[in-house]
Amino acid sequence: MSINLLFCGDDYMRHGLLISLLSICKHTHEPLHVYVLTATIPTKQKTYHAISQDSIDFLQHQIRLTNPDSFVQLFDITDMFMAEKPMANMDTRFTPCCMLRLWADKVPQIPSRILYLDTDIVCNKNFDKFYAQNIDNVEIVGVLDFYGSWFFKKRAWDIKRNYMNSGMFLFNMARIRETGLFAKARRMCQSRTMFMPDQSALNKLVVNKRIVSRDFNEQHHLRKSTVFQHFSTKLHFFPWFHTLTVKPWDVNAVHDTLHLTAYDDVLSEYERLIPSMP
C-alpha cells in the first residue's frame, strides 16, 4: 500500500514540510506519494513565492532513505489560482496560500484518495489504518475544530457540533470531483469574505463527511493517543487572556514555551538538515 499525501503553500512552508515528512517517515515505512501544490501570489502586503523544485528534490531524497519507492511531486498552480483568484479573501489574517488545496480537483495527477496535512502538523503514531478506511460514501474525513466547533454551525439550529478543522483532511477526490465541492468552495472564496476562508467554505458546502477522533488532528495538547499533532493557535485565559502560537520549526519555543520533548529526534534531524536545504 502506498500513502498519498497533499501539502500546499509557498517557499516558507518548506521548513514545516521537512519536519512533517521526517515525522511521517518515522511512523510508517509504506511508500509515500507526496503531492505539493504551490504558487507565486502577489498581495498588497507581500508576494508569496512558490517553493522551488530544488527544495522538492531535497525532500524526495530524504524520504527515499526510508522507502526508495517514495516520491515528491511539485505542481505550480499559479495560473490556475490567478484565473479564479479569491478576491474577497486575499487580505485576511490567513495567507492566500491556505486556499491552494481548493484547486486539487483540477490537477489530474492527484489520486482519488489523498491525505491533506497542513505543514504545521507533526506525526506521533502510525496512521496506516486511518488512511485505509472506507471512504466510498464521503467527500471528506476530518476532526472537529477545537474552538470553532462550539461557535460555528452549518445551520444555526444544529445542536450537534459539526464544524471541522482544515489542518487534516482525508479527501475522496473522486467523489469531490463528482460533487464539485472544491469548485463551489472556490466560487464562495471569490465572492464572500470569511474569517477562515477555505475552512469555512468547505464546512458550509460539504454534504457527505465523517468526523473522527481528535487524535487525528490534535489541536491542543499532545496526548498518549495522539496520531497527528497540529501546532495551531491556542487560547490561554490565565494569567490573562491571550493567544499562543508556536510552530514546530520554532524549536526553542517548542521546548521552552510548550515544554514538549516528544519530537526531539525529528527536530534534531530537521536542524541538521535545514541549513543544506535549497
C-alpha positions as CSV (number, residue, x, y, z in Angstrom):
1,M,0.0,0.0,0.0
2,S,1.3,3.5,-0.9
3,I,0.2,6.5,1.1
4,N,-0.8,9.7,-0.9
5,L,-0.1,13.0,0.9
6,L,-1.1,16.5,-0.1
7,F,0.6,19.7,1.1
8,C,0.1,23.2,-0.1
9,G,2.0,26.5,0.4
10,D,4.7,28.8,-0.6
11,D,8.5,28.7,-0.2
12,Y,8.4,29.4,3.5
13,M,6.5,26.2,4.2
14,R,9.5,24.0,3.3
15,H,10.5,24.1,7.0
16,G,7.3,22.6,8.2
17,L,7.1,20.2,5.2
18,L,10.5,18.8,6.1
19,I,9.5,18.3,9.7
20,S,6.2,16.8,8.8
21,L,7.7,14.3,6.3
22,L,10.5,13.3,8.7
23,S,7.9,12.6,11.4
24,I,5.8,10.6,9.0
25,C,8.7,8.5,7.8
26,K,9.4,7.7,11.5
27,H,6.0,6.1,11.9
28,T,5.3,4.4,8.5
29,H,7.6,2.6,6.1
30,E,5.0,2.5,3.3
31,P,5.9,4.3,0.1
32,L,4.9,8.0,0.3
33,H,3.5,9.6,-2.8
34,V,3.7,13.3,-1.9
35,Y,2.0,16.0,-3.9
36,V,2.8,19.6,-3.3
37,L,0.7,22.5,-4.7
38,T,2.4,25.9,-4.7
39,A,2.0,29.3,-6.3
40,T,3.5,32.7,-6.6
41,I,0.9,35.1,-5.3
42,P,1.3,38.9,-5.1
43,T,-0.9,40.7,-2.4
44,K,-1.0,44.2,-1.1
45,Q,1.2,43.2,1.9
46,K,3.7,40.9,0.3
47,T,4.4,38.5,-2.5
48,Y,4.4,34.8,-1.7
49,H,6.9,32.8,-3.7
50,A,6.5,29.3,-5.0
51,I,8.6,26.6,-3.4
52,S,11.4,25.6,-5.7
53,Q,12.0,22.3,-7.5
54,D,15.4,22.1,-5.8
55,S,13.7,22.0,-2.4
56,I,11.3,19.3,-3.6
57,D,14.2,17.2,-4.9
58,F,15.9,17.6,-1.5
59,L,12.7,16.4,0.3
60,Q,12.4,13.5,-2.1
61,H,15.9,12.4,-1.3
62,Q,15.2,12.4,2.4
63,I,12.0,10.3,2.2
64,R,13.6,7.8,-0.1
65,L,16.1,7.0,2.6
66,T,13.1,5.3,4.3
67,N,11.5,3.8,1.2
68,P,13.1,4.1,-2.2
69,D,9.6,3.9,-3.9
70,S,8.6,7.2,-2.3
71,F,8.4,10.4,-4.3
72,V,7.6,14.1,-4.0
73,Q,5.9,15.8,-7.0
74,L,5.5,19.6,-7.3
75,F,2.7,21.5,-9.1
76,D,3.0,25.2,-9.6
77,I,-0.7,26.2,-10.0
78,T,-0.1,30.0,-10.1
79,D,-2.0,30.3,-13.4
80,M,-5.0,28.3,-12.1
81,F,-5.1,30.3,-8.9
82,M,-4.9,33.7,-10.7
83,A,-7.7,32.6,-13.1
84,E,-10.1,32.1,-10.2
85,K,-8.5,34.5,-7.8
86,P,-10.4,34.5,-4.4
87,M,-10.6,38.3,-4.4
88,A,-12.8,38.6,-1.4
89,N,-10.2,36.8,0.8
90,M,-6.8,37.9,-0.4
91,D,-6.1,40.1,2.6
92,T,-7.3,38.2,5.6
93,R,-5.1,37.2,8.5
94,F,-4.6,33.9,6.8
95,T,-2.3,33.7,3.8
96,P,-3.9,33.1,0.4
97,C,-1.7,30.0,0.2
98,C,-4.1,28.3,2.6
99,M,-6.6,28.2,-0.2
100,L,-4.4,26.3,-2.7
101,R,-5.9,22.9,-1.7
102,L,-9.2,24.0,-3.3
103,W,-7.5,23.6,-6.7
104,A,-6.6,20.0,-6.1
105,D,-9.5,18.7,-8.2
106,K,-8.0,20.5,-11.2
107,V,-4.7,18.6,-11.0
108,P,-5.4,15.3,-12.8
109,Q,-2.3,13.6,-11.3
110,I,-3.7,13.8,-7.8
111,P,-5.2,10.4,-7.0
112,S,-8.7,9.6,-5.7
113,R,-7.6,9.0,-2.1
114,I,-5.3,11.5,-0.5
115,L,-4.5,12.7,3.0
116,Y,-4.1,16.5,3.2
117,L,-2.0,17.9,6.0
118,D,-1.1,21.5,7.0
119,T,2.7,21.9,7.2
120,D,2.5,22.6,11.0
121,I,1.3,19.1,11.7
122,V,3.6,16.5,13.1
123,C,3.0,12.8,13.1
124,N,3.2,11.0,16.5
125,K,1.9,7.5,15.7
126,N,1.3,5.1,12.8
127,F,-1.8,6.1,10.8
128,D,-2.0,3.3,8.2
129,K,-5.4,2.0,9.3
130,F,-6.8,5.5,9.4
131,Y,-5.6,6.2,5.9
132,A,-7.0,2.9,4.6
133,Q,-10.6,3.3,6.0
134,N,-13.5,3.0,3.7
135,I,-14.4,6.4,2.2
136,D,-16.7,5.4,-0.6
137,N,-19.7,7.4,0.6
138,V,-17.9,10.5,1.9
139,E,-16.2,13.5,0.4
140,I,-14.1,14.4,3.5
141,V,-13.0,12.8,6.7
142,G,-12.0,15.3,9.3
143,V,-11.8,16.3,13.0
144,L,-13.9,18.9,14.9
145,D,-12.2,22.3,15.2
146,F,-11.2,22.6,18.9
147,Y,-12.6,26.1,19.3
148,G,-14.7,26.8,16.2
149,S,-17.0,23.8,16.6
150,W,-18.5,25.5,19.6
151,F,-19.3,28.7,17.7
152,F,-19.7,27.9,14.1
153,K,-22.6,25.7,12.9
154,K,-23.6,24.7,9.3
155,R,-27.2,25.5,10.3
156,A,-28.0,27.8,13.3
157,W,-30.4,25.2,14.7
158,D,-27.9,22.4,14.8
159,I,-27.3,21.0,18.3
160,K,-24.5,18.6,17.4
161,R,-21.1,20.1,16.8
162,N,-20.0,19.6,13.1
163,Y,-17.5,22.4,12.2
164,M,-14.2,20.7,11.1
165,N,-10.7,22.0,11.4
166,S,-9.0,22.0,8.0
167,G,-5.5,21.1,9.1
168,M,-6.1,17.4,8.4
169,F,-8.5,16.1,5.8
170,L,-8.7,12.6,4.2
171,F,-10.1,13.5,0.8
172,N,-12.1,11.3,-1.5
173,M,-11.1,13.2,-4.7
174,A,-13.2,11.0,-7.0
175,R,-16.3,12.0,-5.0
176,I,-15.2,15.6,-4.7
177,R,-14.8,15.9,-8.5
178,E,-18.3,14.4,-8.9
179,T,-20.0,16.8,-6.5
180,G,-18.0,19.8,-7.5
181,L,-17.2,20.6,-3.8
182,F,-13.9,22.4,-4.4
183,A,-15.3,24.3,-7.4
184,K,-18.2,25.6,-5.3
185,A,-15.7,26.5,-2.5
186,R,-13.5,28.4,-4.9
187,R,-16.5,30.4,-6.1
188,M,-17.5,31.2,-2.5
189,C,-14.0,32.4,-1.7
190,Q,-14.2,34.7,-4.7
191,S,-17.4,36.4,-3.6
192,R,-17.7,36.1,0.2
193,T,-15.3,37.4,2.8
194,M,-14.8,34.9,5.5
195,F,-12.7,34.7,8.7
196,M,-11.1,31.3,7.7
197,P,-11.9,31.3,4.0
198,D,-11.4,27.8,2.7
199,Q,-12.1,26.1,6.0
200,S,-15.4,28.0,6.3
201,A,-16.3,27.3,2.7
202,L,-15.7,23.6,3.0
203,N,-17.7,23.3,6.2
204,K,-20.6,25.2,4.6
205,L,-20.7,23.2,1.4
206,V,-19.7,19.7,2.2
207,V,-22.6,17.2,2.1
208,N,-21.0,13.9,2.9
209,K,-18.4,13.9,5.7
210,R,-17.2,11.7,8.5
211,I,-16.0,13.2,11.8
212,V,-13.3,11.2,13.6
213,S,-11.5,11.4,16.9
214,R,-9.4,14.4,17.8
215,D,-6.4,12.0,17.9
216,F,-6.0,12.5,14.2
217,N,-5.8,16.3,14.4
218,E,-4.9,17.2,18.0
219,Q,-5.1,21.0,18.2
220,H,-4.4,21.5,21.9
221,H,-2.1,19.2,23.9
222,L,-0.2,16.1,23.0
223,R,-1.8,13.0,24.5
224,K,-0.8,9.4,24.5
225,S,-3.4,8.6,21.8
226,T,-2.4,11.5,19.5
227,V,-1.7,10.4,15.9
228,F,-1.2,13.9,14.4
229,Q,-0.5,17.0,16.5
230,H,-1.5,20.3,14.9
231,F,0.6,23.3,16.1
232,S,-2.3,25.7,15.7
233,T,-3.0,28.9,17.7
234,K,-4.3,28.3,21.2
235,L,-6.3,30.5,23.6
236,H,-5.0,31.0,27.1
237,F,-7.1,32.6,29.8
238,F,-4.6,32.8,32.7
239,P,-2.9,34.8,34.0
240,W,-4.6,37.0,31.3
241,F,-6.4,36.2,28.1
242,H,-4.0,35.8,25.2
243,T,-3.3,33.7,22.1
244,L,-0.2,31.5,21.8
245,T,1.2,30.3,18.5
246,V,4.2,28.0,18.4
247,K,5.2,26.3,15.2
248,P,7.3,23.1,15.2
249,W,10.2,24.8,13.4
250,D,10.4,27.2,16.4
251,V,12.4,24.6,18.2
252,N,13.4,26.7,21.1
253,A,9.8,27.7,21.7
254,V,8.6,24.1,21.4
255,H,11.0,23.3,24.3
256,D,10.8,26.5,26.4
257,T,7.2,27.5,25.9
258,L,5.4,24.3,25.3
259,H,7.8,22.1,27.3
260,L,7.4,19.5,24.6
261,T,10.2,17.0,24.0
262,A,8.3,14.2,22.3
263,Y,9.7,15.2,18.8
264,D,13.3,15.9,19.8
265,D,14.7,13.2,17.4
266,V,12.7,14.6,14.5
267,L,13.6,18.2,15.4
268,S,17.2,17.4,15.8
269,E,17.3,15.9,12.3
270,Y,15.4,19.0,11.0
271,E,18.0,21.3,12.5
272,R,20.8,19.2,11.0
273,L,19.2,19.2,7.5
274,I,17.7,22.6,7.1
275,P,20.9,24.6,6.5
276,S,21.6,22.5,3.4
277,M,18.0,22.6,2.1
278,P,17.7,24.8,-1.0
